[in-house]
């Protein structure tokens, strides 16, 4: 009996210790809110210049993309973000006092960005990318806050999340944060130029580029050690290619002006954007100032490059290549050319196109099925697009033509299987 009591005592003590450690880790880097929390009107003087700067920064952070439903009021929230753990609904950021952030202070808004904690103290889910936004400066946070407070107030109640147990509990979120989140601040590298440091701040903070371009573990956390090494975007089923690999989306060998062009217009001599990145350019990076776009380009070009992975590719079956060649001739050659040369300024070349030859063929398959659409930008207001072939081609033909373009005109990549096409077709709504 005594042994059972001692075992129970140690179990309770261990649980209490674990709870205390998790609680302490969730409070690290978090100071008590200052008195300004009770003086909303005096926290941040909203000058026209500050509001304009906040609008620019909100666009740089692409805040509207998540906090606006299609056809809805800007920043009024309600958009469902699919995750492997369920659906998270974004919140109302307009200054409505009942349903938005009209009763938030600048300090509380800063705490949400920096510490991932809501006004009432609740822990926020990292679908809101505070693991990246934690690097945003207080000055920039105040500017964004001033801009959001200047918007028309929209009375739209926040929708509850639809997460599975135990992911819908604050306890589980607390454990996740204890394991994977540490608040931080941006620290300029003294050996780097001011331009490089500005680019690092934008890419790693407001731009939160690593949120997509970094692989995630089974619990949805990304690793700093693998930052920018590419990863499949959960649920969306698009592959965000590595930004530190020449064979994927690395730009170390590009002229800086071409990187700027890609960010601001969505097209460059070496490639173009589609899928989720097209929305990023459309809603966010096209509005970057020339100086900030160049700073991001300088930083991205300087990323340490990972060594190319060695792989022995098996030659696709001749029958599949022959079938793919016929599909290509019938449906693709008119735009992309008989030899995959494309048409400059209109349709991209497929010969030598690294997006076509990615080790993960997900993006190519989805473009064939759903079509490829560049963003309409000030620098490219009427881009050409590619129609969807979902209703025209069966899984076998999509697999065959994808395999063909990955292995024609000097291209070399693995074959695409019909099972991969089937999965992409089933997830087309993601």
C-alpha positions in Angstrom: 0.0 0.0 0.0 2.8 2.3 0.9 4.6 1.6 -2.4 1.4 2.5 -4.3 1.1 5.8 -2.4 4.7 6.7 -3.1 4.2 5.8 -6.8 1.1 8.0 -6.9 2.9 10.8 -5.2 5.8 10.8 -7.6 3.5 10.6 -10.6 1.6 13.6 -9.4 4.8 15.5 -8.6 6.2 14.6 -12.1 2.9 15.9 -13.7 3.1 19.1 -11.7 6.7 19.6 -12.6 6.0 19.0 -16.3 3.0 21.4 -16.2 5.2 24.1 -14.5 7.9 23.6 -17.1 5.4 24.0 -20.0 3.9 27.0 -18.4 7.3 28.6 -17.9 8.4 27.9 -21.5 5.2 29.5 -22.7 5.9 32.7 -20.8 9.6 33.0 -21.8 10.4 36.3 -23.5 7.0 37.8 -22.4 6.9 40.9 -20.2 3.8 42.2 -18.4 1.6 44.5 -20.5 2.4 48.1 -19.8 -0.1 50.6 -18.5 -0.8 51.8 -22.1 -3.1 48.7 -22.4 -5.7 50.7 -20.5 -5.3 53.8 -22.6 -6.1 52.7 -26.1 -6.5 56.2 -27.6 -3.1 57.3 -26.4 -1.1 54.2 -27.2 -0.2 55.0 -30.8 -0.9 58.4 -32.3 -2.3 57.4 -35.7 -0.7 60.0 -38.0 -1.4 59.7 -41.8 2.2 58.8 -42.3 2.0 56.0 -39.7 -1.2 54.6 -41.2 0.3 54.6 -44.7 3.4 52.8 -43.4 1.2 50.3 -41.7 -0.8 49.6 -44.8 2.5 49.0 -46.7 3.7 46.7 -44.0 0.4 44.8 -43.8 0.7 44.1 -47.5 4.3 43.0 -47.1 3.1 40.5 -44.5 0.2 39.5 -46.8 -2.2 39.8 -43.9 -5.3 40.4 -46.1 -4.9 37.0 -47.8 -5.8 35.1 -44.7 -8.0 37.6 -42.9 -10.5 38.2 -45.8 -13.0 35.7 -47.3 -13.7 35.8 -51.0 -16.1 38.6 -51.6 -16.0 39.7 -48.0 -15.0 42.9 -46.2 -11.2 43.3 -46.1 -9.7 42.1 -42.8 -13.0 41.0 -41.4 -11.8 37.4 -41.0 -13.7 34.2 -41.4 -11.5 32.4 -43.9 -11.0 28.8 -43.1 -7.4 27.6 -43.1 -7.1 23.9 -43.6 -4.5 22.1 -41.5 -3.7 18.5 -40.9 -5.4 18.9 -37.5 -8.6 20.5 -38.6 -9.8 24.0 -39.8 -8.7 27.2 -38.2 -10.8 30.3 -39.0 -9.1 33.6 -39.2 -10.2 36.5 -36.9 -11.7 39.9 -37.5 -9.0 42.5 -37.6 -11.2 45.5 -38.2 -11.7 48.0 -35.3 -15.2 46.7 -34.4 -15.2 46.7 -30.6 -17.5 43.7 -30.2 -16.1 41.3 -32.8 -12.8 42.8 -34.0 -9.8 44.4 -32.4 -11.4 47.8 -31.6 -10.7 47.1 -27.8 -7.2 46.0 -28.3 -4.2 48.2 -27.4 -1.1 48.5 -29.5 0.7 46.5 -26.7 -1.8 43.7 -27.0 -1.5 43.6 -30.7 2.3 43.5 -30.4 2.0 40.6 -27.9 0.0 38.7 -30.5 2.7 39.1 -33.1 5.6 38.7 -30.8 4.4 36.1 -28.4 1.4 34.4 -30.1 -1.0 35.4 -27.4 -4.5 36.9 -27.7 -5.9 39.9 -25.8 -7.5 37.6 -23.2 -4.3 35.6 -22.8 -5.2 32.6 -24.9 -2.4 31.0 -26.8 -2.8 31.4 -30.6 -2.5 28.7 -33.2 0.6 28.9 -35.4 -1.5 29.0 -38.5 -1.1 32.6 -37.6 2.6 32.7 -38.4 3.8 34.3 -35.1 6.9 32.0 -35.2 8.0 34.3 -38.0 6.2 37.5 -37.0 8.0 37.4 -33.6 10.9 39.1 -35.4 8.8 42.1 -36.4 9.9 45.2 -34.6 7.6 47.0 -32.1 7.7 50.1 -34.4 6.4 48.1 -37.4 3.8 46.4 -35.2 2.5 49.8 -34.0 2.3 51.0 -37.6 0.3 47.9 -38.7 -1.9 48.4 -35.6 -2.5 52.0 -36.5 -3.5 51.0 -40.1 -5.9 48.3 -38.9 -7.5 50.7 -36.5 -8.1 53.2 -39.4 -10.2 50.7 -41.3 -14.0 50.7 -41.3 -15.3 48.6 -38.4 -17.1 45.5 -39.6 -19.4 43.7 -37.1 -18.6 40.1 -38.0 -18.4 37.5 -35.3 -15.4 35.2 -35.3 -16.1 31.6 -36.3 -15.0 28.9 -33.9 -12.2 26.6 -35.0 -13.0 23.0 -36.1 -10.0 21.1 -34.7 -9.8 17.5 -33.6 -9.1 16.5 -30.1 -6.5 17.0 -28.5 -5.4 19.7 -30.9 -8.4 21.9 -29.9 -7.1 22.3 -26.3 -4.9 25.0 -24.9 -2.9 22.3 -23.1 -1.8 20.6 -26.3 -1.0 24.0 -27.9 1.1 24.9 -24.8 3.1 21.7 -25.2 3.6 22.4 -28.9 4.9 25.9 -28.1 7.1 24.7 -25.4 8.7 22.3 -27.8 8.8 24.5 -31.0 8.4 28.2 -30.3 10.8 30.7 -28.8 10.0 34.4 -29.1 12.8 36.3 -30.8 13.9 39.6 -32.2 15.6 40.4 -35.4 19.3 41.0 -34.8 21.2 42.6 -37.7 24.3 40.8 -38.9 27.1 43.4 -38.4 29.3 41.8 -41.1 26.5 42.1 -43.7 25.3 45.2 -45.6 22.3 47.3 -44.5 20.5 46.0 -47.7 21.2 42.4 -46.8 19.9 42.9 -43.3 16.7 44.6 -44.5 16.2 41.7 -46.9 16.7 39.2 -44.0 14.2 41.1 -41.9 11.5 41.0 -44.6 12.1 37.4 -45.7 12.3 35.9 -42.2 9.8 38.2 -40.5 6.9 39.9 -42.2 7.3 37.9 -45.4 7.4 34.6 -43.4 8.8 32.9 -46.5 10.1 29.9 -44.5 6.6 29.1 -43.4 6.0 27.5 -46.8 9.5 26.8 -48.1 10.6 24.7 -45.1 9.7 21.1 -44.4 7.4 20.4 -41.4 7.4 17.5 -39.0 4.3 15.4 -38.0 3.2 18.1 -35.5 3.4 20.9 -38.0 6.6 22.5 -36.8 9.4 23.6 -39.1 13.1 23.3 -38.4 15.4 26.3 -38.5 18.2 23.9 -39.5 16.2 23.1 -42.7 15.0 26.6 -43.4 14.3 27.2 -47.1 14.9 23.6 -48.0 11.5 23.2 -49.6 8.4 21.4 -48.4 4.9 20.2 -49.2 2.4 22.8 -48.0 0.1 20.8 -45.7 -3.4 20.0 -47.0 -3.0 22.5 -50.0 -0.8 19.8 -51.7 1.5 22.2 -53.4 5.2 21.9 -53.1 7.1 25.0 -52.1 10.5 24.5 -53.7 13.8 25.0 -51.9 15.1 28.6 -52.0 18.6 27.4 -51.4 19.0 24.9 -54.2 19.8 25.8 -57.8 17.8 22.8 -59.1 14.6 24.1 -57.4 13.9 27.7 -56.7 17.3 29.0 -55.7 18.3 32.4 -57.2 21.9 32.6 -56.3 22.9 32.5 -59.9 20.2 35.0 -61.1 21.0 38.7 -61.7 19.5 40.6 -58.9 17.2 42.5 -61.2 15.6 39.3 -62.4 14.8 38.3 -58.8 13.2 41.7 -58.3 11.2 41.2 -61.4 9.9 37.9 -60.2 8.8 39.4 -56.9 7.2 42.4 -58.4 5.6 41.0 -61.6 5.6 37.3 -61.2 7.7 36.7 -64.3 11.4 36.7 -65.0 13.6 35.4 -67.9 14.3 32.3 -65.9 10.8 31.4 -64.7 7.4 32.5 -63.4 5.2 31.9 -60.4 2.0 29.9 -60.2 -0.1 28.2 -57.5 0.1 29.7 -54.0 3.1 31.8 -54.9 1.0 33.6 -57.6 -1.4 34.8 -54.8 1.6 36.0 -52.8 2.9 38.1 -55.7 -0.7 39.3 -56.5 -1.6 40.3 -52.9 1.8 41.2 -51.5 5.2 41.3 -53.2 4.1 43.3 -56.2 3.5 46.2 -53.8 7.0 46.2 -52.4 9.1 49.3 -52.9 12.0 48.9 -55.3 14.4 49.2 -52.4 12.7 46.5 -50.4 12.3 44.1 -53.4 16.0 44.5 -54.1 16.9 43.9 -50.4 14.9 40.7 -50.5 16.6 39.7 -53.7 20.0 40.4 -52.2 19.3 38.2 -49.2 17.7 35.4 -51.2 20.7 35.3 -53.6 23.1 35.1 -50.6 21.4 32.0 -49.0 23.9 29.2 -48.4 23.3 26.7 -51.1 22.6 23.0 -50.3 24.5 20.4 -52.2 22.4 18.7 -55.0 21.1 15.3 -54.0 22.6 12.4 -55.9 20.0 10.2 -57.5 20.0 7.4 -60.0 17.0 7.9 -62.3 15.4 4.9 -64.0 14.4 5.6 -67.6 10.6 5.8 -67.9 9.0 3.1 -69.9 9.0 3.7 -73.7 5.3 3.1 -74.0 4.6 5.8 -71.4 6.9 8.3 -73.2 5.2 7.5 -76.5 1.8 8.1 -75.1 2.9 11.3 -73.4 4.4 12.6 -76.7 1.0 12.1 -78.5 -0.8 13.9 -75.7 1.7 16.7 -75.8 1.4 17.1 -79.6 -2.3 17.3 -79.4 -2.8 19.6 -76.4 0.5 21.3 -75.5 2.7 21.9 -78.5 0.7 24.8 -79.9 1.7 27.0 -77.0 4.8 25.4 -75.6 6.4 24.5 -78.9 7.3 21.3 -80.7 10.6 21.2 -78.8 9.4 22.7 -75.5 10.9 26.1 -76.4 7.9 28.1 -75.4 7.1 31.6 -76.6 9.0 34.4 -74.9 6.7 36.8 -73.1 3.8 34.5 -73.4 4.2 30.8 -72.7 7.2 29.4 -70.6 9.7 27.0 -72.1 9.5 23.5 -70.8 12.9 22.4 -72.0 15.4 23.0 -69.2 12.6 24.2 -66.9 13.5 23.3 -63.4 9.9 23.6 -62.2 9.1 20.8 -64.6 11.9 18.6 -63.2 11.4 19.0 -59.5 12.0 15.7 -57.6 8.4 16.1 -56.3 6.2 16.4 -59.4 3.1 17.6 -57.5 3.1 21.1 -58.9 3.4 20.0 -62.5 0.5 17.5 -62.1 -1.6 20.2 -60.5 -0.9 22.7 -63.2 -1.9 20.1 -65.9 -5.1 19.3 -64.0 -6.1 22.8 -62.8 -4.4 25.1 -65.2 -1.5 27.6 -64.6 -2.3 31.2 -63.9 0.2 34.0 -63.4 -0.8 36.9 -61.2 -2.0 40.1 -62.8 0.5 42.8 -61.6 1.3 46.3 -62.5 4.3 45.1 -64.4 2.4 42.3 -66.2 -1.3 43.3 -66.2 -2.5 40.8 -68.7 -0.6 37.6 -68.2 -1.2 34.5 -70.4 -2.6 31.5 -68.6 -2.9 27.7 -69.2 -6.3 26.1 -69.3 -7.1 23.2 -67.0 -7.2 19.7 -68.5 -8.9 18.0 -65.6 -12.0 17.2 -67.6 -10.1 16.5 -70.8 -7.4 14.0 -69.8 -7.6 10.9 -67.7 -5.1 10.0 -65.0 -3.1 7.8 -67.4 -2.7 10.6 -69.9 -1.8 13.2 -67.3 0.8 10.9 -65.9 2.1 10.2 -69.4 2.4 13.8 -70.6 3.9 14.8 -67.3 6.5 12.1 -67.6 7.2 13.0 -71.2 7.9 16.7 -70.6 10.1 15.7 -67.6 12.2 13.6 -69.9 12.2 15.3 -73.4 14.5 17.9 -74.9 17.3 17.1 -72.5 15.1 17.1 -69.4 15.7 14.2 -67.0 13.5 13.4 -64.0 11.5 10.5 -62.5 8.3 9.2 -64.1 4.9 10.4 -62.8 2.6 7.6 -61.6 -1.1 7.5 -62.0 -1.6 7.3 -58.2 0.0 10.7 -57.8 -2.3 12.1 -60.4 -5.3 10.5 -58.7 -4.4 12.0 -55.3 -3.9 15.5 -56.9 -7.2 15.2 -58.6 -9.0 14.3 -55.4 -7.4 17.2 -53.5 -8.2 19.8 -56.2 -10.3 21.8 -53.8 -7.5 22.3 -51.3 
